[in-house]
Amino acid sequence: MVTNNEAASRYEIHVDGELAGFLEYRNVGGVLALVHTEVDDAYAGQGLGGKLARFALDDVKARGVKISPLCPFVAKYIDKHPEYRVTIR
């Protein structure tokens, strides 16, 4: 399950109730900068990073917010999914 933890400025993914990974963001002048993705080693290779990226990109797209994909993982995800390029600033 992916959630937006606004207090911590990050999207979080939980597996069996435990935090398994997160995608940090910063709001810079109305642009959401996606800065860092981290997934616990126990869950590496299971697609959790992609789920975090997709959730974050769908969230900002639904809110009409522009993004800056500073995180290399998210930038690569956008390259593979061109439908998200319209949200990039």
PDB file of N, CA, C and O in Angstrom, chain B, residues numbered from 101:
ATOM      1  N   MET B 101       0.840  -1.175   0.000  1.00  0.00           N
ATOM      2  CA  MET B 101       0.000   0.000   0.000  1.00  0.00           C
ATOM      3  C   MET B 101       0.889   1.244   0.000  1.00  0.00           C
ATOM      4  O   MET B 101       1.813   1.353   0.806  1.00  0.00           O
ATOM      5  N   VAL B 102       0.605   2.178  -0.904  1.00  0.00           N
ATOM      6  CA  VAL B 102       1.353   3.427  -0.997  1.00  0.00           C
ATOM      7  C   VAL B 102       0.490   4.556  -0.433  1.00  0.00           C
ATOM      8  O   VAL B 102      -0.702   4.646  -0.725  1.00  0.00           O
ATOM      9  N   THR B 103       1.106   5.412   0.374  1.00  0.00           N
ATOM     10  CA  THR B 103       0.410   6.562   0.957  1.00  0.00           C
ATOM     11  C   THR B 103       1.286   7.797   0.848  1.00  0.00           C
ATOM     12  O   THR B 103       2.501   7.702   0.676  1.00  0.00           O
ATOM     13  N   ASN B 104       0.656   8.950   0.951  1.00  0.00           N
ATOM     14  CA  ASN B 104       1.375  10.218   0.967  1.00  0.00           C
ATOM     15  C   ASN B 104       1.473  10.676   2.414  1.00  0.00           C
ATOM     16  O   ASN B 104       0.473  11.072   3.012  1.00  0.00           O
ATOM     17  N   ASN B 105       2.661  10.624   2.972  1.00  0.00           N
ATOM     18  CA  ASN B 105       2.908  11.096   4.335  1.00  0.00           C
ATOM     19  C   ASN B 105       3.367  12.544   4.224  1.00  0.00           C
ATOM     20  O   ASN B 105       4.564  12.825   4.166  1.00  0.00           O
ATOM     21  N   GLU B 106       2.406  13.455   4.196  1.00  0.00           N
ATOM     22  CA  GLU B 106       2.721  14.869   3.994  1.00  0.00           C
ATOM     23  C   GLU B 106       3.570  15.431   5.127  1.00  0.00           C
ATOM     24  O   GLU B 106       4.394  16.315   4.891  1.00  0.00           O
ATOM     25  N   ALA B 107       3.390  14.946   6.341  1.00  0.00           N
ATOM     26  CA  ALA B 107       4.173  15.442   7.475  1.00  0.00           C
ATOM     27  C   ALA B 107       5.664  15.161   7.287  1.00  0.00           C
ATOM     28  O   ALA B 107       6.509  15.947   7.714  1.00  0.00           O
ATOM     29  N   ALA B 108       5.977  14.041   6.649  1.00  0.00           N
ATOM     30  CA  ALA B 108       7.379  13.672   6.415  1.00  0.00           C
ATOM     31  C   ALA B 108       7.838  14.040   5.005  1.00  0.00           C
ATOM     32  O   ALA B 108       8.994  13.800   4.654  1.00  0.00           O
ATOM     33  N   SER B 109       6.956  14.617   4.197  1.00  0.00           N
ATOM     34  CA  SER B 109       7.247  14.982   2.802  1.00  0.00           C
ATOM     35  C   SER B 109       7.770  13.783   2.007  1.00  0.00           C
ATOM     36  O   SER B 109       8.819  13.840   1.366  1.00  0.00           O
ATOM     37  N   ARG B 110       6.993  12.692   2.075  1.00  0.00           N
ATOM     38  CA  ARG B 110       7.386  11.528   1.294  1.00  0.00           C
ATOM     39  C   ARG B 110       6.192  10.609   1.052  1.00  0.00           C
ATOM     40  O   ARG B 110       5.256  10.532   1.847  1.00  0.00           O
ATOM     41  N   TYR B 111       6.270   9.923  -0.077  1.00  0.00           N
ATOM     42  CA  TYR B 111       5.338   8.855  -0.375  1.00  0.00           C
ATOM     43  C   TYR B 111       5.935   7.593   0.221  1.00  0.00           C
ATOM     44  O   TYR B 111       7.134   7.350   0.084  1.00  0.00           O
ATOM     45  N   GLU B 112       5.111   6.786   0.881  1.00  0.00           N
ATOM     46  CA  GLU B 112       5.608   5.598   1.552  1.00  0.00           C
ATOM     47  C   GLU B 112       4.883   4.360   1.050  1.00  0.00           C
ATOM     48  O   GLU B 112       3.694   4.406   0.733  1.00  0.00           O
ATOM     49  N   ILE B 113       5.615   3.251   0.981  1.00  0.00           N
ATOM     50  CA  ILE B 113       5.009   1.972   0.630  1.00  0.00           C
ATOM     51  C   ILE B 113       5.209   1.020   1.800  1.00  0.00           C
ATOM     52  O   ILE B 113       6.303   0.905   2.351  1.00  0.00           O
ATOM     53  N   HIS B 114       4.132   0.344   2.163  1.00  0.00           N
ATOM     54  CA  HIS B 114       4.161  -0.582   3.291  1.00  0.00           C
ATOM     55  C   HIS B 114       3.853  -1.993   2.801  1.00  0.00           C
ATOM     56  O   HIS B 114       3.012  -2.188   1.924  1.00  0.00           O
ATOM     57  N   VAL B 115       4.536  -2.963   3.373  1.00  0.00           N
ATOM     58  CA  VAL B 115       4.286  -4.376   3.112  1.00  0.00           C
ATOM     59  C   VAL B 115       4.042  -5.035   4.463  1.00  0.00           C
ATOM     60  O   VAL B 115       4.879  -4.964   5.363  1.00  0.00           O
ATOM     61  N   ASP B 116       2.901  -5.668   4.591  1.00  0.00           N
ATOM     62  CA  ASP B 116       2.519  -6.314   5.857  1.00  0.00           C
ATOM     63  C   ASP B 116       2.608  -5.343   7.030  1.00  0.00           C
ATOM     64  O   ASP B 116       3.038  -5.716   8.122  1.00  0.00           O
ATOM     65  N   GLY B 117       2.199  -4.100   6.799  1.00  0.00           N
ATOM     66  CA  GLY B 117       2.169  -3.092   7.841  1.00  0.00           C
ATOM     67  C   GLY B 117       3.507  -2.450   8.170  1.00  0.00           C
ATOM     68  O   GLY B 117       3.573  -1.556   9.014  1.00  0.00           O
ATOM     69  N   GLU B 118       4.567  -2.891   7.519  1.00  0.00           N
ATOM     70  CA  GLU B 118       5.902  -2.350   7.774  1.00  0.00           C
ATOM     71  C   GLU B 118       6.347  -1.447   6.625  1.00  0.00           C
ATOM     72  O   GLU B 118       6.064  -1.736   5.463  1.00  0.00           O
ATOM     73  N   LEU B 119       7.037  -0.364   6.945  1.00  0.00           N
ATOM     74  CA  LEU B 119       7.570   0.528   5.921  1.00  0.00           C
ATOM     75  C   LEU B 119       8.610  -0.230   5.101  1.00  0.00           C
ATOM     76  O   LEU B 119       9.592  -0.736   5.644  1.00  0.00           O
ATOM     77  N   ALA B 120       8.387  -0.306   3.788  1.00  0.00           N
ATOM     78  CA  ALA B 120       9.294  -1.042   2.902  1.00  0.00           C
ATOM     79  C   ALA B 120      10.078  -0.112   1.988  1.00  0.00           C
ATOM     80  O   ALA B 120      11.098  -0.513   1.428  1.00  0.00           O
ATOM     81  N   GLY B 121       9.616   1.128   1.828  1.00  0.00           N
ATOM     82  CA  GLY B 121      10.317   2.070   0.981  1.00  0.00           C
ATOM     83  C   GLY B 121       9.622   3.419   0.983  1.00  0.00           C
ATOM     84  O   GLY B 121       8.504   3.562   1.479  1.00  0.00           O
ATOM     85  N   PHE B 122      10.314   4.415   0.412  1.00  0.00           N
ATOM     86  CA  PHE B 122       9.737   5.754   0.358  1.00  0.00           C
ATOM     87  C   PHE B 122      10.336   6.543  -0.798  1.00  0.00           C
ATOM     88  O   PHE B 122      11.394   6.205  -1.329  1.00  0.00           O
ATOM     89  N   LEU B 123       9.630   7.598  -1.167  1.00  0.00           N
ATOM     90  CA  LEU B 123      10.061   8.548  -2.186  1.00  0.00           C
ATOM     91  C   LEU B 123       9.913   9.935  -1.581  1.00  0.00           C
ATOM     92  O   LEU B 123       8.800  10.424  -1.393  1.00  0.00           O
ATOM     93  N   GLU B 124      11.041  10.562  -1.280  1.00  0.00           N
ATOM     94  CA  GLU B 124      11.027  11.892  -0.662  1.00  0.00           C
ATOM     95  C   GLU B 124      10.736  12.966  -1.702  1.00  0.00           C
ATOM     96  O   GLU B 124      11.112  12.839  -2.867  1.00  0.00           O
ATOM     97  N   TYR B 125      10.063  14.026  -1.264  1.00  0.00           N
ATOM     98  CA  TYR B 125       9.802  15.159  -2.139  1.00  0.00           C
ATOM     99  C   TYR B 125       9.914  16.467  -1.376  1.00  0.00           C
ATOM    100  O   TYR B 125       9.830  16.502  -0.149  1.00  0.00           O
ATOM    101  N   ARG B 126      10.104  17.535  -2.127  1.00  0.00           N
ATOM    102  CA  ARG B 126      10.153  18.893  -1.574  1.00  0.00           C
ATOM    103  C   ARG B 126       9.300  19.781  -2.469  1.00  0.00           C
ATOM    104  O   ARG B 126       9.325  19.646  -3.692  1.00  0.00           O
ATOM    105  N   ASN B 127       8.551  20.682  -1.862  1.00  0.00           N
ATOM    106  CA  ASN B 127       7.774  21.650  -2.624  1.00  0.00           C
ATOM    107  C   ASN B 127       8.615  22.912  -2.756  1.00  0.00           C
ATOM    108  O   ASN B 127       8.895  23.597  -1.773  1.00  0.00           O
ATOM    109  N   VAL B 128       9.010  23.201  -3.981  1.00  0.00           N
ATOM    110  CA  VAL B 128       9.871  24.347  -4.248  1.00  0.00           C
ATOM    111  C   VAL B 128       9.122  25.284  -5.197  1.00  0.00           C
ATOM    112  O   VAL B 128       9.057  25.043  -6.403  1.00  0.00           O
ATOM    113  N   GLY B 129       8.568  26.339  -4.641  1.00  0.00           N
ATOM    114  CA  GLY B 129       7.863  27.323  -5.456  1.00  0.00           C
ATOM    115  C   GLY B 129       6.716  26.745  -6.270  1.00  0.00           C
ATOM    116  O   GLY B 129       6.520  27.126  -7.424  1.00  0.00           O
ATOM    117  N   GLY B 130       5.957  25.828  -5.679  1.00  0.00           N
ATOM    118  CA  GLY B 130       4.824  25.237  -6.378  1.00  0.00           C
ATOM    119  C   GLY B 130       5.188  24.072  -7.285  1.00  0.00           C
ATOM    120  O   GLY B 130       4.313  23.501  -7.935  1.00  0.00           O
ATOM    121  N   VAL B 131       6.458  23.713  -7.339  1.00  0.00           N
ATOM    122  CA  VAL B 131       6.921  22.561  -8.114  1.00  0.00           C
ATOM    123  C   VAL B 131       7.323  21.472  -7.124  1.00  0.00           C
ATOM    124  O   VAL B 131       8.081  21.719  -6.187  1.00  0.00           O
ATOM    125  N   LEU B 132       6.808  20.271  -7.342  1.00  0.00           N
ATOM    126  CA  LEU B 132       7.153  19.164  -6.469  1.00  0.00           C
ATOM    127  C   LEU B 132       8.431  18.507  -6.972  1.00  0.00           C
ATOM    128  O   LEU B 132       8.448  17.893  -8.039  1.00  0.00           O
ATOM    129  N   ALA B 133       9.494  18.642  -6.194  1.00  0.00           N
ATOM    130  CA  ALA B 133      10.775  18.036  -6.553  1.00  0.00           C
ATOM    131  C   ALA B 133      10.837  16.656  -5.917  1.00  0.00           C
ATOM    132  O   ALA B 133      10.846  16.525  -4.693  1.00  0.00           O
ATOM    133  N   LEU B 134      10.879  15.624  -6.762  1.00  0.00           N
ATOM    134  CA  LEU B 134      10.992  14.247  -6.291  1.00  0.00           C
ATOM    135  C   LEU B 134      12.482  13.963  -6.152  1.00  0.00           C
ATOM    136  O   LEU B 134      13.194  13.846  -7.149  1.00  0.00           O
ATOM    137  N   VAL B 135      12.947  13.854  -4.913  1.00  0.00           N
ATOM    138  CA  VAL B 135      14.392  13.915  -4.682  1.00  0.00           C
ATOM    139  C   VAL B 135      15.089  12.592  -4.378  1.00  0.00           C
ATOM    140  O   VAL B 135      16.273  12.452  -4.688  1.00  0.00           O
ATOM    141  N   HIS B 136      14.402  11.618  -3.786  1.00  0.00           N
ATOM    142  CA  HIS B 136      15.134  10.409  -3.378  1.00  0.00           C
ATOM    143  C   HIS B 136      14.175   9.241  -3.193  1.00  0.00           C
ATOM    144  O   HIS B 136      13.157   9.362  -2.512  1.00  0.00           O
ATOM    145  N   THR B 137      14.511   8.109  -3.808  1.00  0.00           N
ATOM    146  CA  THR B 137      13.751   6.871  -3.625  1.00  0.00           C
ATOM    147  C   THR B 137      14.623   5.867  -2.892  1.00  0.00           C
ATOM    148  O   THR B 137      15.804   5.701  -3.199  1.00  0.00           O
ATOM    149  N   GLU B 138      14.022   5.204  -1.923  1.00  0.00           N
ATOM    150  CA  GLU B 138      14.752   4.174  -1.187  1.00  0.00           C
ATOM    151  C   GLU B 138      13.807   3.015  -0.876  1.00  0.00           C
ATOM    152  O   GLU B 138      12.699   3.217  -0.381  1.00  0.00           O
ATOM    153  N   VAL B 139      14.268   1.786  -1.178  1.00  0.00           N
ATOM    154  CA  VAL B 139      13.511   0.573  -0.879  1.00  0.00           C
ATOM    155  C   VAL B 139      14.392  -0.326  -0.029  1.00  0.00           C
ATOM    156  O   VAL B 139      15.575  -0.503  -0.320  1.00  0.00           O
ATOM    157  N   ASP B 140      13.816  -0.891   1.017  1.00  0.00           N
ATOM    158  CA  ASP B 140      14.545  -1.803   1.896  1.00  0.00           C
ATOM    159  C   ASP B 140      15.124  -2.953   1.081  1.00  0.00           C
ATOM    160  O   ASP B 140      14.470  -3.472   0.177  1.00  0.00           O
ATOM    161  N   ASP B 141      16.345  -3.344   1.401  1.00  0.00           N
ATOM    162  CA  ASP B 141      17.019  -4.422   0.670  1.00  0.00           C
ATOM    163  C   ASP B 141      16.203  -5.711   0.626  1.00  0.00           C
ATOM    164  O   ASP B 141      16.299  -6.467  -0.341  1.00  0.00           O
ATOM    165  N   ALA B 142      15.415  -5.969   1.641  1.00  0.00           N
ATOM    166  CA  ALA B 142      14.609  -7.189   1.689  1.00  0.00           C
ATOM    167  C   ALA B 142      13.568  -7.230   0.577  1.00  0.00           C
ATOM    168  O   ALA B 142      13.069  -8.302   0.233  1.00  0.00           O
ATOM    169  N   TYR B 143      13.235  -6.061   0.010  1.00  0.00           N
ATOM    170  CA  TYR B 143      12.206  -5.978  -1.020  1.00  0.00           C
ATOM    171  C   TYR B 143      12.757  -5.567  -2.386  1.00  0.00           C
ATOM    172  O   TYR B 143      11.993  -5.275  -3.307  1.00  0.00           O
ATOM    173  N   ALA B 144      14.071  -5.545  -2.510  1.00  0.00           N
ATOM    174  CA  ALA B 144      14.704  -5.143  -3.770  1.00  0.00           C
ATOM    175  C   ALA B 144      14.268  -6.077  -4.893  1.00  0.00           C
ATOM    176  O   ALA B 144      14.147  -7.288  -4.703  1.00  0.00           O
ATOM    177  N   GLY B 145      14.036  -5.497  -6.054  1.00  0.00           N
ATOM    178  CA  GLY B 145      13.677  -6.272  -7.234  1.00  0.00           C
ATOM    179  C   GLY B 145      12.226  -6.697  -7.299  1.00  0.00           C
ATOM    180  O   GLY B 145      11.858  -7.480  -8.175  1.00  0.00           O
ATOM    181  N   GLN B 146      11.396  -6.208  -6.401  1.00  0.00           N
ATOM    182  CA  GLN B 146       9.987  -6.590  -6.379  1.00  0.00           C
ATOM    183  C   GLN B 146       9.065  -5.519  -6.977  1.00  0.00           C
ATOM    184  O   GLN B 146       7.842  -5.641  -6.912  1.00  0.00           O
ATOM    185  N   GLY B 147       9.654  -4.480  -7.555  1.00  0.00           N
ATOM    186  CA  GLY B 147       8.850  -3.451  -8.208  1.00  0.00           C
ATOM    187  C   GLY B 147       8.286  -2.388  -7.295  1.00  0.00           C
ATOM    188  O   GLY B 147       7.428  -1.608  -7.709  1.00  0.00           O
ATOM    189  N   LEU B 148       8.753  -2.340  -6.054  1.00  0.00           N
ATOM    190  CA  LEU B 148       8.211  -1.337  -5.128  1.00  0.00           C
ATOM    191  C   LEU B 148       8.610   0.079  -5.514  1.00  0.00           C
ATOM    192  O   LEU B 148       7.826   1.011  -5.340  1.00  0.00           O
ATOM    193  N   GLY B 149       9.821   0.251  -6.034  1.00  0.00           N
ATOM    194  CA  GLY B 149      10.243   1.575  -6.491  1.00  0.00           C
ATOM    195  C   GLY B 149       9.345   2.084  -7.613  1.00  0.00           C
ATOM    196  O   GLY B 149       8.981   3.260  -7.639  1.00  0.00           O
ATOM    197  N   GLY B 150       8.993   1.203  -8.531  1.00  0.00           N
ATOM    198  CA  GLY B 150       8.079   1.573  -9.615  1.00  0.00           C
ATOM    199  C   GLY B 150       6.703   1.939  -9.107  1.00  0.00           C
ATOM    200  O   GLY B 150       6.076   2.867  -9.618  1.00  0.00           O
ATOM    201  N   LYS B 151       6.224   1.214  -8.101  1.00  0.00           N
ATOM    202  CA  LYS B 151       4.925   1.542  -7.508  1.00  0.00           C
ATOM    203  C   LYS B 151       4.959   2.909  -6.846  1.00  0.00           C
ATOM    204  O   LYS B 151       4.004   3.678  -6.952  1.00  0.00           O
ATOM    205  N   LEU B 152       6.058   3.214  -6.160  1.00  0.00           N
ATOM    206  CA  LEU B 152       6.202   4.537  -5.546  1.00  0.00           C
ATOM    207  C   LEU B 152       6.209   5.634  -6.608  1.00  0.00           C
ATOM    208  O   LEU B 152       5.516   6.642  -6.468  1.00  0.00           O
ATOM    209  N   ALA B 153       6.992   5.437  -7.670  1.00  0.00           N
ATOM    210  CA  ALA B 153       7.076   6.438  -8.735  1.00  0.00           C
ATOM    211  C   ALA B 153       5.713   6.646  -9.390  1.00  0.00           C
ATOM    212  O   ALA B 153       5.287   7.782  -9.596  1.00  0.00           O
ATOM    213  N   ARG B 154       5.035   5.559  -9.715  1.00  0.00           N
ATOM    214  CA  ARG B 154       3.721   5.655 -10.365  1.00  0.00           C
ATOM    215  C   ARG B 154       2.719   6.374  -9.474  1.00  0.00           C
ATOM    216  O   ARG B 154       1.975   7.233  -9.947  1.00  0.00           O
ATOM    217  N   PHE B 155       2.689   6.031  -8.185  1.00  0.00           N
ATOM    218  CA  PHE B 155       1.772   6.678  -7.251  1.00  0.00           C
ATOM    219  C   PHE B 155       2.049   8.174  -7.168  1.00  0.00           C
ATOM    220  O   PHE B 155       1.129   8.989  -7.238  1.00  0.00           O
ATOM    221  N   ALA B 156       3.325   8.531  -7.017  1.00  0.00           N
ATOM    222  CA  ALA B 156       3.700   9.942  -6.918  1.00  0.00           C
ATOM    223  C   ALA B 156       3.324  10.700  -8.183  1.00  0.00           C
ATOM    224  O   ALA B 156       2.760  11.791  -8.110  1.00  0.00           O
ATOM    225  N   LEU B 157       3.632  10.131  -9.332  1.00  0.00           N
ATOM    226  CA  LEU B 157       3.343  10.809 -10.597  1.00  0.00           C
ATOM    227  C   LEU B 157       1.846  10.920 -10.834  1.00  0.00           C
ATOM    228  O   LEU B 157       1.381  11.943 -11.336  1.00  0.00           O
ATOM    229  N   ASP B 158       1.079   9.891 -10.487  1.00  0.00           N
ATOM    230  CA  ASP B 158      -0.378   9.969 -10.618  1.00  0.00           C
ATOM    231  C   ASP B 158      -0.956  11.005  -9.668  1.00  0.00           C
ATOM    232  O   ASP B 158      -1.900  11.715 -10.013  1.00  0.00           O
ATOM    233  N   ASP B 159      -0.386  11.091  -8.465  1.00  0.00           N
ATOM    234  CA  ASP B 159      -0.860  12.059  -7.479  1.00  0.00           C
ATOM    235  C   ASP B 159      -0.641  13.488  -7.957  1.00  0.00           C
ATOM    236  O   ASP B 159      -1.555  14.311  -7.899  1.00  0.00           O
ATOM    237  N   VAL B 160       0.567  13.787  -8.427  1.00  0.00           N
ATOM    238  CA  VAL B 160       0.823  15.165  -8.867  1.00  0.00           C
ATOM    239  C   VAL B 160       0.054  15.488 -10.139  1.00  0.00           C
ATOM    240  O   VAL B 160      -0.358  16.630 -10.342  1.00  0.00           O
ATOM    241  N   LYS B 161      -0.141  14.498 -10.994  1.00  0.00           N
ATOM    242  CA  LYS B 161      -0.920  14.711 -12.216  1.00  0.00           C
ATOM    243  C   LYS B 161      -2.377  15.033 -11.874  1.00  0.00           C
ATOM    244  O   LYS B 161      -2.977  15.926 -12.472  1.00  0.00           O
ATOM    245  N   ALA B 162      -2.941  14.301 -10.906  1.00  0.00           N
ATOM    246  CA  ALA B 162      -4.322  14.527 -10.487  1.00  0.00           C
ATOM    247  C   ALA B 162      -4.498  15.899  -9.844  1.00  0.00           C
ATOM    248  O   ALA B 162      -5.562  16.509  -9.957  1.00  0.00           O
ATOM    249  N   ARG B 163      -3.462  16.381  -9.173  1.00  0.00           N
ATOM    250  CA  ARG B 163      -3.537  17.695  -8.524  1.00  0.00           C
ATOM    251  C   ARG B 163      -3.139  18.834  -9.444  1.00  0.00           C
ATOM    252  O   ARG B 163      -3.268  20.003  -9.081  1.00  0.00           O
ATOM    253  N   GLY B 164      -2.655  18.501 -10.638  1.00  0.00           N
ATOM    254  CA  GLY B 164      -2.254  19.541 -11.584  1.00  0.00           C
ATOM    255  C   GLY B 164      -0.979  20.249 -11.185  1.00  0.00           C
ATOM    256  O   GLY B 164      -0.770  21.406 -11.552  1.00  0.00           O
ATOM    257  N   VAL B 165      -0.122  19.570 -10.439  1.00  0.00           N
ATOM    258  CA  VAL B 165       1.140  20.140  -9.962  1.00  0.00           C
ATOM    259  C   VAL B 165       2.245  19.748 -10.931  1.00  0.00           C
ATOM    260  O   VAL B 165       2.242  18.641 -11.467  1.00  0.00           O
ATOM    261  N   LYS B 166       3.174  20.638 -11.151  1.00  0.00           N
ATOM    262  CA  LYS B 166       4.347  20.323 -11.972  1.00  0.00           C
ATOM    263  C   LYS B 166       5.386  19.628 -11.092  1.00  0.00           C
ATOM    264  O   LYS B 166       5.440  19.852  -9.883  1.00  0.00           O
ATOM    265  N   ILE B 167       6.202  18.787 -11.709  1.00  0.00           N
ATOM    266  CA  ILE B 167       7.237  18.092 -10.959  1.00  0.00           C
ATOM    267  C   ILE B 167       8.602  18.342 -11.552  1.00  0.00           C
ATOM    268  O   ILE B 167       8.747  18.739 -12.708  1.00  0.00           O
ATOM    269  N   SER B 168       9.591  18.098 -10.729  1.00  0.00           N
ATOM    270  CA  SER B 168      10.978  18.100 -11.159  1.00  0.00           C
ATOM    271  C   SER B 168      11.572  16.775 -10.670  1.00  0.00           C
ATOM    272  O   SER B 168      11.804  16.607  -9.473  1.00  0.00           O
ATOM    273  N   PRO B 169      11.819  15.833 -11.588  1.00  0.00           N
ATOM    274  CA  PRO B 169      12.298  14.516 -11.172  1.00  0.00           C
ATOM    275  C   PRO B 169      13.803  14.512 -10.900  1.00  0.00           C
ATOM    276  O   PRO B 169      14.584  14.049 -11.731  1.00  0.00           O
ATOM    277  N   LEU B 170      14.205  15.022  -9.750  1.00  0.00           N
ATOM    278  CA  LEU B 170      15.614  15.078  -9.401  1.00  0.00           C
ATOM    279  C   LEU B 170      16.171  13.693  -9.069  1.00  0.00           C
ATOM    280  O   LEU B 170      17.373  13.458  -9.199  1.00  0.00           O
ATOM    281  N   CYS B 171      15.317  12.796  -8.650  1.00  0.00           N
ATOM    282  CA  CYS B 171      15.721  11.434  -8.319  1.00  0.00           C
ATOM    283  C   CYS B 171      15.979  10.663  -9.613  1.00  0.00           C
ATOM    284  O   CYS B 171      15.082  10.566 -10.450  1.00  0.00           O
ATOM    285  N   PRO B 172      17.177  10.114  -9.797  1.00  0.00           N
ATOM    286  CA  PRO B 172      17.482   9.387 -11.034  1.00  0.00           C
ATOM    287  C   PRO B 172      16.530   8.221 -11.308  1.00  0.00           C
ATOM    288  O   PRO B 172      16.220   7.942 -12.467  1.00  0.00           O
ATOM    289  N   PHE B 173      16.064   7.539 -10.265  1.00  0.00           N
ATOM    290  CA  PHE B 173      15.141   6.426 -10.465  1.00  0.00           C
ATOM    291  C   PHE B 173      13.836   6.910 -11.096  1.00  0.00           C
ATOM    292  O   PHE B 173      13.327   6.291 -12.030  1.00  0.00           O
ATOM    293  N   VAL B 174      13.299   8.014 -10.584  1.00  0.00           N
ATOM    294  CA  VAL B 174      12.047   8.551 -11.114  1.00  0.00           C
ATOM    295  C   VAL B 174      12.252   9.056 -12.539  1.00  0.00           C
ATOM    296  O   VAL B 174      11.380   8.867 -13.387  1.00  0.00           O
ATOM    297  N   ALA B 175      13.375   9.686 -12.814  1.00  0.00           N
ATOM    298  CA  ALA B 175      13.667  10.163 -14.174  1.00  0.00           C
ATOM    299  C   ALA B 175      13.688   8.992 -15.157  1.00  0.00           C
ATOM    300  O   ALA B 175      13.160   9.106 -16.263  1.00  0.00           O
ATOM    301  N   LYS B 176      14.289   7.876 -14.769  1.00  0.00           N
ATOM    302  CA  LYS B 176      14.315   6.685 -15.631  1.00  0.00           C
ATOM    303  C   LYS B 176      12.911   6.120 -15.806  1.00  0.00           C
ATOM    304  O   LYS B 176      12.554   5.657 -16.889  1.00  0.00           O
ATOM    305  N   TYR B 177      12.120   6.157 -14.745  1.00  0.00           N
ATOM    306  CA  TYR B 177      10.741   5.672 -14.823  1.00  0.00           C
ATOM    307  C   TYR B 177       9.949   6.495 -15.831  1.00  0.00           C
ATOM    308  O   TYR B 177       9.186   5.945 -16.626  1.00  0.00           O
ATOM    309  N   ILE B 178      10.128   7.807 -15.797  1.00  0.00           N
ATOM    310  CA  ILE B 178       9.425   8.691 -16.730  1.00  0.00           C
ATOM    311  C   ILE B 178       9.870   8.418 -18.162  1.00  0.00           C
ATOM    312  O   ILE B 178       9.049   8.453 -19.078  1.00  0.00           O
ATOM    313  N   ASP B 179      11.159   8.147 -18.369  1.00  0.00           N
ATOM    314  CA  ASP B 179      11.644   7.808 -19.711  1.00  0.00           C
ATOM    315  C   ASP B 179      10.939   6.584 -20.267  1.00  0.00           C
ATOM    316  O   ASP B 179      10.681   6.511 -21.468  1.00  0.00           O
ATOM    317  N   LYS B 180      10.625   5.631 -19.415  1.00  0.00           N
ATOM    318  CA  LYS B 180       9.957   4.398 -19.840  1.00  0.00           C
ATOM    319  C   LYS B 180       8.445   4.557 -19.957  1.00  0.00           C
ATOM    320  O   LYS B 180       7.780   3.726 -20.578  1.00  0.00           O
ATOM    321  N   HIS B 181       7.898   5.614 -19.367  1.00  0.00           N
ATOM    322  CA  HIS B 181       6.458   5.858 -19.353  1.00  0.00           C
ATOM    323  C   HIS B 181       6.190   7.297 -19.819  1.00  0.00           C
ATOM    324  O   HIS B 181       5.968   8.186 -18.997  1.00  0.00           O
ATOM    325  N   PRO B 182       6.214   7.517 -21.128  1.00  0.00           N
ATOM    326  CA  PRO B 182       6.116   8.878 -21.669  1.00  0.00           C
ATOM    327  C   PRO B 182       4.826   9.623 -21.319  1.00  0.00           C
ATOM    328  O   PRO B 182       4.771  10.845 -21.449  1.00  0.00           O
ATOM    329  N   GLU B 183       3.798   8.913 -20.882  1.00  0.00           N
ATOM    330  CA  GLU B 183       2.559   9.601 -20.509  1.00  0.00           C
ATOM    331  C   GLU B 183       2.759  10.553 -19.332  1.00  0.00           C
ATOM    332  O   GLU B 183       1.930  11.434 -19.104  1.00  0.00           O
ATOM    333  N   TYR B 184       3.842  10.387 -18.587  1.00  0.00           N
ATOM    334  CA  TYR B 184       4.117  11.262 -17.452  1.00  0.00           C
ATOM    335  C   TYR B 184       4.962  12.468 -17.824  1.00  0.00           C
ATOM    336  O   TYR B 184       5.129  13.365 -16.997  1.00  0.00           O
ATOM    337  N   ARG B 185       5.491  12.524 -19.013  1.00  0.00           N
ATOM    338  CA  ARG B 185       6.355  13.641 -19.390  1.00  0.00           C
ATOM    339  C   ARG B 185       5.640  14.985 -19.388  1.00  0.00           C
ATOM    340  O   ARG B 185       6.287  16.020 -19.224  1.00  0.00           O
ATOM    341  N   VAL B 186       4.346  14.997 -19.562  1.00  0.00           N
ATOM    342  CA  VAL B 186       3.609  16.259 -19.607  1.00  0.00           C
ATOM    343  C   VAL B 186       3.597  16.967 -18.259  1.00  0.00           C
ATOM    344  O   VAL B 186       3.295  18.159 -18.194  1.00  0.00           O
ATOM    345  N   THR B 187       3.917  16.260 -17.188  1.00  0.00           N
ATOM    346  CA  THR B 187       3.868  16.889 -15.860  1.00  0.00           C
ATOM    347  C   THR B 187       5.214  17.498 -15.469  1.00  0.00           C
ATOM    348  O   THR B 187       5.320  18.165 -14.440  1.00  0.00           O
ATOM    349  N   ILE B 188       6.233  17.269 -16.284  1.00  0.00           N
ATOM    350  CA  ILE B 188       7.574  17.744 -15.930  1.00  0.00           C
ATOM    351  C   ILE B 188       7.702  19.231 -16.181  1.00  0.00           C
ATOM    352  O   ILE B 188       7.208  19.756 -17.179  1.00  0.00           O
ATOM    353  N   ARG B 189       8.363  19.888 -15.277  1.00  0.00           N
ATOM    354  CA  ARG B 189       8.639  21.317 -15.459  1.00  0.00           C
ATOM    355  C   ARG B 189      10.006  21.470 -16.061  1.00  0.00           C
ATOM    356  O   ARG B 189      10.451  22.591 -16.303  1.00  0.00           O
TER     357      ARG B 189
END
